[in-house]
């Protein structure tokens, strides 16, 4: 029986992962189709990042997996979709309680509607293969993609 390459625990020869530390074992036969993103096309992945109320989940999945690690465009859309969701959260969680007591509370639904419309616009434009960099959010997404590429070992 072989041993784990990370912790030294004895593992079965057919084990894909160590049952003690969870490290993938080299040479183990992993079943085909274990990567749920394997059949997802880059264009569709970028589109999913802008789904209203759910796009942030897909953005996190894309940013945390290796499938699109070298695809700058998909990562840009993932960051931009995630930052658009953060803008929504800032309006919903931070601004609403502050403005609730004043006559400015009427601006909250307008801001939320604007952010929703921006997300839908990005969904449509991305599905038509048109790249739009939103004013502040797009710049932050570009910077995030560049920082990740610069920090990745060559």
N, CA, C and O atoms as a DFTB+ gen file, in Angstrom:
616 C
 N C O
     1  1       0.838      -1.183       0.000
     2  2       0.000       0.000       0.000
     3  2       0.884       1.249       0.000
     4  3       1.885       1.307       0.715
     5  1       0.508       2.251      -0.809
     6  2       1.289       3.496      -0.843
     7  2       0.954       4.403       0.341
     8  3       0.023       4.158       1.109
     9  1       1.750       5.450       0.449
    10  2       1.574       6.424       1.516
    11  2       1.283       7.796       0.919
    12  3       1.689       8.091      -0.204
    13  1       0.574       8.633       1.680
    14  2       0.236       9.989       1.251
    15  2       1.512      10.800       1.045
    16  3       2.432      10.744       1.861
    17  1       1.557      11.542      -0.036
    18  2       2.733      12.363      -0.337
    19  2       2.824      13.594       0.558
    20  3       3.864      14.252       0.602
    21  1       1.755      13.909       1.263
    22  2       1.748      15.107       2.101
    23  2       1.939      14.792       3.583
    24  3       2.793      15.384       4.243
    25  1       1.141      13.855       4.105
    26  2       1.195      13.597       5.549
    27  2       1.789      12.239       5.906
    28  3       2.076      11.991       7.077
    29  1       1.983      11.349       4.926
    30  2       2.587      10.053       5.193
    31  2       1.640       8.970       5.652
    32  3       2.076       7.854       5.932
    33  1       0.347       9.269       5.737
    34  2      -0.642       8.274       6.139
    35  2      -0.775       7.231       5.033
    36  3      -0.675       7.553       3.850
    37  1      -0.998       5.996       5.422
    38  2      -1.155       4.920       4.452
    39  2      -2.492       5.070       3.731
    40  3      -3.531       5.224       4.374
    41  1      -2.470       5.025       2.389
    42  2      -3.680       5.152       1.577
    43  2      -3.782       3.968       0.639
    44  3      -2.783       3.312       0.346
    45  1      -4.968       3.699       0.176
    46  2      -5.154       2.614      -0.783
    47  2      -4.623       3.047      -2.140
    48  3      -4.593       4.239      -2.447
    49  1      -4.210       2.099      -2.939
    50  2      -3.600       2.426      -4.230
    51  2      -4.599       3.053      -5.203
    52  3      -4.192       3.715      -6.157
    53  1      -5.883       2.856      -4.980
    54  2      -6.899       3.426      -5.876
    55  2      -7.476       4.732      -5.357
    56  3      -8.326       5.338      -6.010
    57  1      -7.020       5.175      -4.183
    58  2      -7.575       6.394      -3.577
    59  2      -7.105       7.629      -4.340
    60  3      -5.919       7.786      -4.628
    61  1      -8.052       8.495      -4.658
    62  2      -7.715       9.743      -5.333
    63  2      -7.239      10.791      -4.337
    64  3      -6.464      11.680      -4.690
    65  1      -7.705      10.689      -3.082
    66  2      -7.351      11.651      -2.041
    67  2      -7.012      10.914      -0.761
    68  3      -7.513       9.817      -0.515
    69  1      -6.167      11.514       0.048
    70  2      -5.821      10.958       1.353
    71  2      -7.005      11.147       2.301
    72  3      -7.561      12.242       2.393
    73  1      -7.391      10.078       3.005
    74  2      -8.531      10.205       3.916
    75  2      -8.163      10.964       5.177
    76  3      -9.054      11.351       5.933
    77  1      -6.896      11.186       5.425
    78  2      -6.469      11.910       6.617
    79  2      -6.365      13.415       6.376
    80  3      -6.930      14.207       7.130
    81  1      -5.638      13.813       5.317
    82  2      -5.423      15.249       5.097
    83  2      -6.136      15.791       3.866
    84  3      -6.225      17.008       3.703
    85  1      -6.647      14.922       2.992
    86  2      -7.400      15.369       1.826
    87  2      -6.566      15.726       0.609
    88  3      -7.116      16.206      -0.382
    89  1      -5.253      15.507       0.650
    90  2      -4.379      15.839      -0.469
    91  2      -4.609      14.864      -1.617
    92  3      -4.742      13.659      -1.403
    93  1      -4.654      15.401      -2.849
    94  2      -4.802      14.547      -4.025
    95  2      -3.566      13.664      -4.163
    96  3      -2.439      14.112      -3.951
    97  1      -3.792      12.422      -4.515
    98  2      -2.705      11.464      -4.631
    99  2      -2.276      11.315      -6.088
   100  3      -3.122      11.122      -6.961
   101  1      -0.987      11.402      -6.360
   102  2      -0.520      11.270      -7.743
   103  2      -0.710       9.851      -8.243
   104  3      -0.561       8.884      -7.497
   105  1      -1.039       9.749      -9.508
   106  2      -1.187       8.441     -10.131
   107  2      -2.504       7.763      -9.861
   108  3      -2.762       6.693     -10.414
   109  1      -3.344       8.338      -9.038
   110  2      -4.642       7.731      -8.754
   111  2      -5.577       8.015      -9.912
   112  3      -5.601       9.116     -10.463
   113  1      -6.334       7.014     -10.263
   114  2      -7.293       7.177     -11.346
   115  2      -8.523       7.885     -10.813
   116  3      -9.272       7.334     -10.006
   117  1      -8.725       9.119     -11.273
   118  2      -9.932       9.839     -10.868
   119  2     -10.987       9.617     -11.924
   120  3     -10.669       9.601     -13.113
   121  1     -12.232       9.446     -11.528
   122  2     -13.284       9.199     -12.488
   123  2     -13.479      10.396     -13.414
   124  3     -13.330      11.547     -13.004
   125  1     -13.812      10.106     -14.656
   126  2     -14.038      11.169     -15.635
   127  2     -15.253      11.995     -15.232
   128  3     -16.237      11.471     -14.710
   129  1     -15.163      13.272     -15.482
   130  2     -16.286      14.149     -15.208
   131  2     -16.369      14.634     -13.777
   132  3     -17.427      15.095     -13.350
   133  1     -15.281      14.543     -13.021
   134  2     -15.342      15.008     -11.645
   135  2     -15.329      16.531     -11.558
   136  3     -15.757      17.092     -10.549
   137  1     -14.846      17.207     -12.595
   138  2     -14.842      18.668     -12.602
   139  2     -16.180      19.150     -13.153
   140  3     -16.454      18.972     -14.340
   141  1     -17.020      19.759     -12.312
   142  2     -18.331      20.199     -12.791
   143  2     -18.242      21.340     -13.807
   144  3     -19.203      21.593     -14.533
   145  1     -17.105      22.028     -13.866
   146  2     -16.947      23.128     -14.818
   147  2     -16.269      22.703     -16.118
   148  3     -16.013      23.539     -16.984
   149  1     -15.978      21.418     -16.259
   150  2     -15.237      20.951     -17.424
   151  2     -15.968      21.240     -18.734
   152  3     -15.326      21.559     -19.735
   153  1     -17.268      21.136     -18.745
   154  2     -18.015      21.346     -19.987
   155  2     -18.524      22.779     -20.144
   156  3     -19.162      23.102     -21.147
   157  1     -18.249      23.634     -19.168
   158  2     -18.717      25.018     -19.220
   159  2     -17.814      25.845     -20.118
   160  3     -16.607      25.933     -19.890
   161  1     -18.401      26.447     -21.135
   162  2     -17.640      27.274     -22.063
   163  2     -17.315      28.612     -21.409
   164  3     -18.085      29.093     -20.578
   165  1     -16.185      29.219     -21.771
   166  2     -15.798      30.497     -21.158
   167  2     -16.858      31.585     -21.308
   168  3     -17.097      32.345     -20.370
   169  1     -17.484      31.666     -22.454
   170  2     -18.517      32.684     -22.679
   171  2     -19.689      32.503     -21.718
   172  3     -20.191      33.472     -21.150
   173  1     -20.121      31.252     -21.542
   174  2     -21.229      30.971     -20.626
   175  2     -20.843      31.240     -19.179
   176  3     -21.670      31.700     -18.391
   177  1     -19.594      30.958     -18.825
   178  2     -19.133      31.243     -17.476
   179  2     -19.171      32.745     -17.208
   180  3     -19.570      33.177     -16.127
   181  1     -18.755      33.537     -18.193
   182  2     -18.782      34.996     -18.040
   183  2     -20.214      35.503     -17.909
   184  3     -20.480      36.414     -17.125
   185  1     -21.121      34.929     -18.659
   186  2     -22.531      35.341     -18.598
   187  2     -23.119      35.045     -17.218
   188  3     -23.848      35.866     -16.661
   189  1     -22.803      33.882     -16.674
   190  2     -23.353      33.486     -15.373
   191  2     -22.922      34.404     -14.238
   192  3     -23.584      34.453     -13.201
   193  1     -21.832      35.126     -14.415
   194  2     -21.343      36.035     -13.355
   195  2     -22.252      37.236     -13.154
   196  3     -22.137      37.928     -12.143
   197  1     -23.153      37.500     -14.095
   198  2     -24.028      38.669     -13.998
   199  2     -25.480      38.328     -13.701
   200  3     -26.340      39.207     -13.754
   201  1     -25.770      37.066     -13.387
   202  2     -27.144      36.708     -13.043
   203  2     -27.588      37.492     -11.811
   204  3     -26.877      37.512     -10.807
   205  1     -28.740      38.132     -11.874
   206  2     -29.194      38.894     -10.697
   207  2     -29.350      37.989      -9.477
   208  3     -29.950      36.918      -9.558
   209  1     -28.812      38.425      -8.368
   210  2     -28.867      37.787      -7.060
   211  2     -28.102      36.469      -6.961
   212  3     -27.898      35.985      -5.848
   213  1     -27.672      35.868      -8.064
   214  2     -26.940      34.599      -8.009
   215  2     -25.571      34.677      -8.659
   216  3     -24.756      33.771      -8.485
   217  1     -25.303      35.726      -9.394
   218  2     -24.046      35.842     -10.126
   219  2     -22.830      35.859      -9.224
   220  3     -21.761      35.401      -9.626
   221  1     -22.967      36.373      -8.025
   222  2     -21.829      36.428      -7.111
   223  2     -21.359      35.028      -6.735
   224  3     -20.169      34.815      -6.504
   225  1     -22.283      34.076      -6.673
   226  2     -21.900      32.695      -6.355
   227  2     -21.062      32.121      -7.491
   228  3     -20.026      31.502      -7.249
   229  1     -21.507      32.325      -8.732
   230  2     -20.745      31.832      -9.874
   231  2     -19.402      32.539      -9.968
   232  3     -18.400      31.920     -10.325
   233  1     -19.372      33.822      -9.655
   234  2     -18.101      34.557      -9.674
   235  2     -17.109      33.940      -8.690
   236  3     -15.937      33.751      -9.015
   237  1     -17.583      33.632      -7.498
   238  2     -16.703      33.007      -6.513
   239  2     -16.233      31.628      -6.955
   240  3     -15.077      31.264      -6.737
   241  1     -17.127      30.860      -7.577
   242  2     -16.754      29.531      -8.066
   243  2     -15.680      29.661      -9.145
   244  3     -14.690      28.929      -9.125
   245  1     -15.868      30.578     -10.077
   246  2     -14.900      30.761     -11.162
   247  2     -13.553      31.215     -10.623
   248  3     -12.511      30.728     -11.064
   249  1     -13.565      32.131      -9.685
   250  2     -12.311      32.647      -9.142
   251  2     -11.581      31.638      -8.267
   252  3     -10.370      31.755      -8.079
   253  1     -12.285      30.658      -7.732
   254  2     -11.656      29.702      -6.823
   255  2     -11.248      28.389      -7.486
   256  3     -10.605      27.556      -6.848
   257  1     -11.605      28.190      -8.742
   258  2     -11.239      26.946      -9.415
   259  2     -10.115      27.177     -10.413
   260  3      -9.820      28.312     -10.788
   261  1      -9.504      26.102     -10.829
   262  2      -8.403      26.183     -11.794
   263  2      -8.877      26.229     -13.243
   264  3      -8.101      26.580     -14.132
   265  1     -10.102      25.891     -13.488
   266  2     -10.624      25.783     -14.858
   267  2     -10.405      27.060     -15.663
   268  3     -10.005      26.989     -16.825
   269  1     -10.655      28.215     -15.076
   270  2     -10.525      29.482     -15.792
   271  2      -9.386      30.333     -15.236
   272  3      -9.403      31.556     -15.378
   273  1      -8.414      29.711     -14.617
   274  2      -7.325      30.429     -13.977
   275  2      -6.503      31.247     -14.966
   276  3      -6.004      32.315     -14.610
   277  1      -6.352      30.775     -16.188
   278  2      -5.541      31.497     -17.171
   279  2      -6.378      32.303     -18.158
   280  3      -5.823      32.941     -19.053
   281  1      -7.686      32.288     -18.017
   282  2      -8.561      33.035     -18.924
   283  2      -8.849      34.412     -18.326
   284  3      -9.704      34.554     -17.452
   285  1      -8.128      35.417     -18.807
   286  2      -8.232      36.767     -18.248
   287  2      -9.632      37.354     -18.428
   288  3     -10.124      38.049     -17.539
   289  1     -10.273      37.088     -19.552
   290  2     -11.579      37.671     -19.822
   291  2     -12.643      37.132     -18.864
   292  3     -13.443      37.897     -18.325
   293  1     -12.649      35.838     -18.658
   294  2     -13.629      35.239     -17.742
   295  2     -13.369      35.721     -16.320
   296  3     -14.308      36.014     -15.581
   297  1     -12.104      35.804     -15.937
   298  2     -11.774      36.283     -14.590
   299  2     -12.166      37.750     -14.426
   300  3     -12.603      38.156     -13.349
   301  1     -12.013      38.551     -15.492
   302  2     -12.443      39.940     -15.445
   303  2     -13.943      40.014     -15.180
   304  3     -14.386      40.772     -14.318
   305  1     -14.725      39.228     -15.920
   306  2     -16.173      39.229     -15.726
   307  2     -16.547      38.732     -14.328
   308  3     -17.495      39.231     -13.722
   309  1     -15.802      37.754     -13.822
   310  2     -16.081      37.248     -12.472
   311  2     -15.831      38.337     -11.429
   312  3     -16.637      38.530     -10.520
   313  1     -14.726      39.036     -11.565
   314  2     -14.447      40.123     -10.620
   315  2     -15.455      41.255     -10.772
   316  3     -15.944      41.788      -9.776
   317  1     -15.767      41.624     -12.004
   318  2     -16.701      42.730     -12.213
   319  2     -18.094      42.379     -11.679
   320  3     -18.752      43.215     -11.060
   321  1     -18.538      41.148     -11.920
   322  2     -19.823      40.711     -11.380
   323  2     -19.823      40.687      -9.866
   324  3     -20.819      41.044      -9.237
   325  1     -18.715      40.268      -9.277
   326  2     -18.602      40.230      -7.825
   327  2     -18.602      41.643      -7.241
   328  3     -19.258      41.892      -6.230
   329  1     -17.882      42.558      -7.857
   330  2     -17.844      43.933      -7.371
   331  2     -19.187      44.641      -7.576
   332  3     -19.553      45.516      -6.791
   333  1     -19.907      44.271      -8.612
   334  2     -21.242      44.827      -8.807
   335  2     -22.172      44.374      -7.675
   336  3     -23.008      45.143      -7.200
   337  1     -22.014      43.127      -7.254
   338  2     -22.792      42.630      -6.118
   339  2     -22.393      43.348      -4.826
   340  3     -23.247      43.650      -3.993
   341  1     -21.100      43.619      -4.662
   342  2     -20.644      44.350      -3.477
   343  2     -21.265      45.748      -3.465
   344  3     -21.660      46.237      -2.407
   345  1     -21.354      46.388      -4.619
   346  2     -21.998      47.710      -4.693
   347  2     -23.455      47.604      -4.248
   348  3     -23.951      48.474      -3.532
   349  1     -24.135      46.548      -4.666
   350  2     -25.523      46.319      -4.243
   351  2     -25.595      46.182      -2.715
   352  3     -26.475      46.753      -2.070
   353  1     -24.657      45.418      -2.153
   354  2     -24.648      45.204      -0.710
   355  2     -24.362      46.508       0.038
   356  3     -24.932      46.749       1.102
   357  1     -23.500      47.333      -0.502
   358  2     -23.213      48.619       0.146
   359  2     -24.475      49.462       0.197
   360  3     -24.784      50.072       1.221
   361  1     -25.200      49.495      -0.909
   362  2     -26.446      50.272      -0.933
   363  2     -27.464      49.666       0.021
   364  3     -28.105      50.388       0.783
   365  1     -27.618      48.354      -0.013
   366  2     -28.659      47.688       0.755
   367  2     -28.367      47.644       2.255
   368  3     -29.267      47.848       3.070
   369  1     -27.123      47.381       2.614
   370  2     -26.794      47.191       4.026
   371  2     -26.257      48.462       4.681
   372  3     -26.596      48.751       5.829
   373  1     -25.437      49.214       3.979
   374  2     -24.809      50.380       4.605
   375  2     -25.619      51.657       4.437
   376  3     -25.805      52.398       5.403
   377  1     -26.102      51.927       3.239
   378  2     -26.793      53.189       3.008
   379  2     -28.236      53.200       3.502
   380  3     -28.713      54.217       4.006
   381  1     -28.918      52.096       3.363
   382  2     -30.333      52.079       3.736
   383  2     -30.578      52.449       5.199
   384  3     -31.445      53.282       5.466
   385  1     -29.851      51.868       6.159
   386  2     -30.097      52.280       7.554
   387  2     -29.741      53.748       7.815
   388  3     -30.386      54.412       8.627
   389  1     -28.736      54.237       7.141
   390  2     -28.322      55.621       7.350
   391  2     -29.364      56.584       6.794
   392  3     -29.690      57.590       7.423
   393  1     -29.880      56.269       5.617
   394  2     -30.825      57.174       4.963
   395  2     -32.273      56.928       5.351
   396  3     -33.154      57.680       4.934
   397  1     -32.540      55.899       6.137
   398  2     -33.911      55.552       6.504
   399  2     -34.599      56.666       7.281
   400  3     -35.811      56.847       7.167
   401  1     -33.851      57.392       8.049
   402  2     -34.447      58.411       8.908
   403  2     -34.650      59.748       8.200
   404  3     -35.273      60.648       8.763
   405  1     -34.157      59.892       7.024
   406  2     -34.287      61.188       6.345
   407  2     -35.141      61.053       5.091
   408  3     -35.555      59.957       4.714
   409  1     -35.388      62.163       4.472
   410  2     -36.174      62.164       3.235
   411  2     -35.395      61.532       2.090
   412  3     -35.976      61.258       1.041
   413  1     -34.096      61.293       2.259
   414  2     -33.267      60.684       1.219
   415  2     -33.501      59.185       1.047
   416  3     -32.937      58.567       0.145
   417  1     -34.341      58.594       1.919
   418  2     -34.590      57.150       1.816
   419  2     -35.229      56.764       0.486
   420  3     -35.184      55.599       0.091
   421  1     -35.820      57.732      -0.203
   422  2     -36.438      57.443      -1.502
   423  2     -35.400      57.144      -2.581
   424  3     -35.738      56.627      -3.645
   425  1     -34.155      57.464      -2.309
   426  2     -33.100      57.242      -3.294
   427  2     -32.642      55.776      -3.316
   428  3     -32.104      55.320      -4.324
   429  1     -32.846      55.039      -2.227
   430  2     -32.393      53.646      -2.123
   431  2     -33.006      52.768      -3.217
   432  3     -32.254      52.067      -3.893
   433  1     -34.337      52.763      -3.432
   434  2     -34.890      51.933      -4.510
   435  2     -34.370      52.333      -5.894
   436  3     -34.221      51.486      -6.775
   437  1     -34.097      53.616      -6.076
   438  2     -33.567      54.070      -7.367
   439  2     -32.155      53.515      -7.581
   440  3     -31.825      53.047      -8.671
   441  1     -31.328      53.571      -6.535
   442  2     -29.976      53.018      -6.631
   443  2     -30.008      51.510      -6.871
   444  3     -29.256      50.992      -7.697
   445  1     -30.880      50.808      -6.149
   446  2     -30.987      49.355      -6.325
   447  2     -31.488      49.001      -7.716
   448  3     -31.000      48.050      -8.328
   449  1     -32.457      49.755      -8.222
   450  2     -32.955      49.519      -9.573
   451  2     -31.865      49.792     -10.608
   452  3     -31.750      49.071     -11.599
   453  1     -31.074      50.824     -10.376
   454  2     -29.961      51.129     -11.277
   455  2     -28.921      50.025     -11.301
   456  3     -28.412      49.671     -12.364
   457  1     -28.601      49.474     -10.130
   458  2     -27.642      48.371     -10.068
   459  2     -28.194      47.107     -10.708
   460  3     -27.456      46.376     -11.370
   461  1     -29.485      46.841     -10.519
   462  2     -30.112      45.689     -11.162
   463  2     -30.097      45.853     -12.678
   464  3     -29.783      44.909     -13.403
   465  1     -30.436      47.050     -13.159
   466  2     -30.416      47.318     -14.602
   467  2     -29.005      47.192     -15.163
   468  3     -28.826      46.706     -16.279
   469  1     -28.008      47.620     -14.407
   470  2     -26.617      47.480     -14.852
   471  2     -26.236      46.011     -14.963
   472  3     -25.582      45.612     -15.927
   473  1     -26.636      45.210     -13.995
   474  2     -26.363      43.772     -14.060
   475  2     -27.028      43.111     -15.252
   476  3     -26.423      42.261     -15.905
   477  1     -28.263      43.488     -15.544
   478  2     -28.971      42.918     -16.697
   479  2     -28.324      43.381     -17.999
   480  3     -28.191      42.601     -18.943
   481  1     -27.917      44.663     -18.048
   482  2     -27.210      45.169     -19.229
   483  2     -25.920      44.385     -19.455
   484  3     -25.601      44.020     -20.586
   485  1     -25.181      44.129     -18.375
   486  2     -23.937      43.365     -18.499
   487  2     -24.211      41.933     -18.945
   488  3     -23.430      41.359     -19.703
   489  1     -25.299      41.362     -18.485
   490  2     -25.704      40.023     -18.891
   491  2     -25.955      39.977     -20.393
   492  3     -25.492      39.065     -21.079
   493  1     -26.687      40.960     -20.898
   494  2     -27.014      41.016     -22.327
   495  2     -25.768      41.280     -23.161
   496  3     -25.543      40.605     -24.165
   497  1     -24.953      42.257     -22.758
   498  2     -23.761      42.610     -23.530
   499  2     -22.731      41.487     -23.523
   500  3     -22.078      41.245     -24.539
   501  1     -22.576      40.808     -22.411
   502  2     -21.633      39.694     -22.343
   503  2     -22.109      38.527     -23.198
   504  3     -21.298      37.840     -23.819
   505  1     -23.413      38.301     -23.234
   506  2     -23.922      37.218     -24.086
   507  2     -23.753      37.539     -25.561
   508  3     -23.755      36.635     -26.397
   509  1     -23.605      38.832     -25.892
   510  2     -23.351      39.237     -27.278
   511  2     -21.855      39.419     -27.542
   512  3     -21.470      40.001     -28.556
   513  1     -21.018      38.927     -26.636
   514  2     -19.554      39.024     -26.745
   515  2     -19.049      40.455     -26.823
   516  3     -18.054      40.728     -27.494
   517  1     -19.721      41.365     -26.147
   518  2     -19.278      42.752     -26.078
   519  2     -18.705      42.996     -24.688
   520  3     -19.349      42.713     -23.678
   521  1     -17.494      43.522     -24.652
   522  2     -16.838      43.791     -23.381
   523  2     -17.116      45.218     -22.953
   524  3     -16.794      46.163     -23.673
   525  1     -17.710      45.374     -21.785
   526  2     -17.968      46.687     -21.211
   527  2     -17.277      46.738     -19.861
   528  3     -17.479      45.876     -19.006
   529  1     -16.460      47.759     -19.688
   530  2     -15.821      47.996     -18.393
   531  2     -16.597      49.099     -17.685
   532  3     -16.590      50.253     -18.114
   533  1     -17.252      48.738     -16.620
   534  2     -18.020      49.715     -15.850
   535  2     -17.065      50.723     -15.213
   536  3     -15.924      50.371     -14.914
   537  1     -17.498      51.960     -14.999
   538  2     -16.584      53.008     -14.543
   539  2     -15.690      52.660     -13.358
   540  3     -14.474      52.607     -13.544
   541  1     -16.182      52.430     -12.209
   542  2     -15.316      52.162     -11.057
   543  2     -15.099      50.660     -10.894
   544  3     -13.985      50.204     -10.637
   545  1     -16.164      49.914     -11.044
   546  2     -16.135      48.470     -10.853
   547  2     -15.232      47.784     -11.881
   548  3     -14.497      46.857     -11.539
   549  1     -15.283      48.229     -13.121
   550  2     -14.450      47.645     -14.174
   551  2     -12.977      47.898     -13.958
   552  3     -12.147      47.029     -14.224
   553  1     -12.648      49.085     -13.476
   554  2     -11.248      49.401     -13.178
   555  2     -10.730      48.523     -12.043
   556  3      -9.597      48.043     -12.081
   557  1     -11.571      48.320     -11.037
   558  2     -11.179      47.449      -9.925
   559  2     -11.011      46.006     -10.402
   560  3     -10.100      45.310      -9.954
   561  1     -11.874      45.556     -11.298
   562  2     -11.782      44.194     -11.828
   563  2     -10.505      44.026     -12.643
   564  3      -9.821      43.010     -12.515
   565  1     -10.175      45.013     -13.482
   566  2      -8.920      44.970     -14.245
   567  2      -7.723      44.876     -13.309
   568  3      -6.817      44.071     -13.522
   569  1      -7.729      45.697     -12.281
   570  2      -6.626      45.706     -11.327
   571  2      -6.517      44.358     -10.617
   572  3      -5.412      43.865     -10.391
   573  1      -7.646      43.766     -10.267
   574  2      -7.625      42.473      -9.579
   575  2      -7.071      41.369     -10.465
   576  3      -6.287      40.538     -10.006
   577  1      -7.472      41.356     -11.733
   578  2      -6.956      40.339     -12.662
   579  2      -5.455      40.527     -12.850
   580  3      -4.705      39.551     -12.852
   581  1      -5.008      41.776     -13.008
   582  2      -3.568      42.031     -13.184
   583  2      -2.777      41.652     -11.952
   584  3      -1.684      41.099     -12.075
   585  1      -3.296      41.934     -10.767
   586  2      -2.591      41.573      -9.538
   587  2      -2.481      40.059      -9.388
   588  3      -1.454      39.555      -8.934
   589  1      -3.511      39.346      -9.759
   590  2      -3.452      37.891      -9.657
   591  2      -2.446      37.317     -10.646
   592  3      -1.719      36.380     -10.317
   593  1      -2.399      37.867     -11.849
   594  2      -1.452      37.374     -12.837
   595  2      -0.010      37.685     -12.437
   596  3       0.889      36.883     -12.690
   597  1       0.215      38.845     -11.814
   598  2       1.566      39.208     -11.389
   599  2       2.027      38.414     -10.191
   600  3       3.225      38.181     -10.032
   601  1       1.103      37.990      -9.340
   602  2       1.492      37.240      -8.140
   603  2       1.622      35.744      -8.400
   604  3       2.157      35.020      -7.561
   605  1       1.139      35.266      -9.554
   606  2       1.206      33.852      -9.870
   607  2       2.639      33.484     -10.243
   608  3       3.256      34.181     -11.048
   609  1       3.185      32.401      -9.675
   610  2       4.556      32.002     -10.022
   611  2       4.649      31.574     -11.468
   612  3       3.734      30.945     -11.999
   613  1       5.744      31.914     -12.100
   614  2       5.940      31.591     -13.523
   615  2       6.438      30.192     -13.716
   616  3       6.653      29.764     -14.850
